[in-house]
């Protein structure tokens, strides 16, 4: 059984003078991604590998989650910043790991999720700092968990 955990990077600073790829997480973004990592640990949803965009905000997201879930296997790929959902899927299929966590950007992640769940793209929107867990069984991807960043506030209150 394969699991794909997809996280859209945490809330990032406005680009201003910076190139988009160099935008960092805000303090709020760091806080919510810390909580998301703790949430993943609390439900025992632990990746064997984390594959992240090489954009600074995605790297920061991946590093925070990796620390919280004790994952030392991280790959940073331009593909998750500039690639298509089809290219990401081909790369994913080349991985041997069973539990893969992907950190990336919209609209590509929304398109990837819609394709895997065989639903219209307009029906999904992964907001910053949100996570979706898909499970592959019986030759089909199924939605197992969807945690919006706003719902993490309830989880934060319990930790």
Number of C-alpha atoms within 10 A of each C-alpha: 9 13 22 20 22 26 29 28 32 31 24 19 17 12 12 8 7 11 9 14 14 14 18 24 22 15 13 14 22 21 16 24 31 21 23 30 22 20 20 17 16 11 8 10 16 22 26 18 20 24 24 31 25 22 25 18 29 31 23 21 30 31 19 20 27 21 13 19 20 14 16 13 11 18 14 18 18 12 17 24 20 16 13 15 20 13 14 20 13 10 13 15 10 9 11 11 14 14 19 21 26 28 31 30 24 15 14 19 24 22 20 20 23 18 16 16 15 12 12 12 16 9 8 13 16 22 19 21 27 23 24 18 20 21 17 16 11 8 7 11 19 16 14 13 12 15 17 18 21 13 13 18 13 9 13 15 8 7 8
